[in-house]
Amino acid sequence: MKTPVLDALKNLMEENSVSFHMPGHKGKNTLINWGEYIPYIDTTEVEGMDNLLEPRGIIQESQEHAAKVYGSKATYYAVNGSTGSIYIALATITKPGDKVLIQRNCHKAVYNALILNRLQPVYIYPNYNENHNVLTGLYPEDIDEALTENPDIKAVVMTYPNYYGVCSDVKAIADIVHKHNKILMVDEAHGPHMTFSDKLPISALEAGADIVIHSTHKTLPSFTQTSMIHVGTDRIDLNKLRDRYQLYTTTSPSYLFTLSNEIAAAYMDGEGRERLDKSIDKVNEVISRLQQIPRVEVFVGDSEDETIYDKDNTKILINIDGIRGSMVKKLLRTKYNIRLEMADFYYALILTSLMNEDEDYEKVIAAIEDLAKNAPYEEINWVNVKMPIPKVIMRPADAYYGKKEQIKLKDAIGRVSAAPIIPYPPGIPLIVPGEEITQEIYEHVLFLMDNGIEIVGLMGYNKDNVVVVE
Ligand SMILES: Cc1ncc(COP(=O)(O)O)c(C=O)c1O
């Protein structure tokens, strides 16, 4: 029998590695032992069950409970990650062709949604902290200015927190957006846990956001692909949301994912809250121990930088002087059996959740201590993560659906891109469809490639082609 996926998953299981990686359940059960129930509970809408697309019974009751737990006006379980939830939410708060204000380092799901809804974006760029070489948050005043200059904008879309845990002043932003009578949508994919502890940054719902997207699977004990859409205010038309939900959701939604969302909310309503609180104390202890290791820097924010309004430290971002972040990640996996979430040139991300145990933290501290003591020093080029600002020539949808051609990257200077160009990491589009590929962008792409950064969106055998508008 040919079962390569099964074989690989069995190997992964046998490795029994420490996970500082998504999903947030970290391989552990909460409330039920899944092994006992799967596959028996994988059902569809048989009698006595409910329908996620049109909930009237147990799912409705469950979602209403989740709404109470989160303090939302309404909560919807979703089964296609935050990606699917972003499609639903953006289609709910706009009509095709509308103008929207978008934080330019949004996840690619937001750009997909711009294309699907033929929206006209106005971009607002994140700030950059030179001392730590990280992208930071937004100035609320910049949003005020953009909304004053573009009174026809219908909605604002921001990411909060970012992958590294950096938070903008979301409350001030919500107040500004509402002063202009617009809708604030927050992609809080990385922050579903923030509701449950006062030791963490304020949650977007509490700050007054109108619609909030969660990847339950990223930071809570829940299966990959689980997500929630929370409605925070009366500015959201729930009938329209239900309609768009049906537009983008499979007619066979998984009961496993639905249940997993329910269990995450129910767990966080009880034992999970206390466990999260304890884990935050543990994380703070771990950070101070890591900071004492020679060569190790932990990014915990920067009190001088107003654009780092707050920091979710459950995302521990470390740099070991003289070792690339990607090498730290690789060595932890191969030498110490520890899986980190991601790495870039400088940093490696230890993504913790309430499900990590004390022994996981002891293992990662010991491994980092060992690396910092013994790994050779390498001179590392300064790869600035600050984003160049390309010119927007046309709407993403016009570039994406228009006539296109594939040409060499070196010939593309001055042309309009018809596809995104995304360096991984960090996975933020350098160019989105409809933007001009300038000399500066071209040189930046070459520089990133020379420094071993993978560029998604380049085509052809040698990965030196791009797709541009004809
Ligand atoms: C900020 C942000 N939003 C949305 C998504 C999409 O989430 P999902 O993988 O749950 O579809 C991601 C995924 O990494 C993300 O980082």
The ligand as a MOL file (V3000), in Angstrom:
LIG
                    3D

  0  0  0     0  0            999 V3000
M  V30 BEGIN CTAB
M  V30 COUNTS 16 16 0 0 0
M  V30 BEGIN ATOM
M  V30 1 C -1.8740 37.5260 10.0210 0
M  V30 2 C -2.4610 36.2880 9.3990 0
M  V30 3 N -3.7350 36.3250 8.9500 0
M  V30 4 C -4.3160 35.2680 8.3860 0
M  V30 5 C -3.6310 34.0790 8.2320 0
M  V30 6 C -4.3150 32.9140 7.6010 0
M  V30 7 O -4.6470 32.0180 8.6210 0
M  V30 8 P -5.0660 30.4970 8.3730 0
M  V30 9 O -3.7780 29.7560 8.1930 0
M  V30 10 O -5.7840 30.1360 9.6270 0
M  V30 11 O -5.9110 30.4490 7.1680 0
M  V30 12 C -2.3100 33.9780 8.6920 0
M  V30 13 C -1.5730 32.7240 8.5370 0
M  V30 14 O -0.4600 32.5510 8.8980 0
M  V30 15 C -1.7040 35.1190 9.2710 0
M  V30 16 O -0.4330 35.0940 9.6770 0
M  V30 END ATOM
M  V30 BEGIN BOND
M  V30 1 1 1 2
M  V30 2 1 2 3
M  V30 3 2 2 15
M  V30 4 2 3 4
M  V30 5 1 4 5
M  V30 6 1 5 6
M  V30 7 2 5 12
M  V30 8 1 6 7
M  V30 9 1 7 8
M  V30 10 2 8 9
M  V30 11 1 8 10
M  V30 12 1 8 11
M  V30 13 1 12 13
M  V30 14 1 12 15
M  V30 15 2 13 14
M  V30 16 1 15 16
M  V30 END BOND
M  V30 END CTAB
M  END
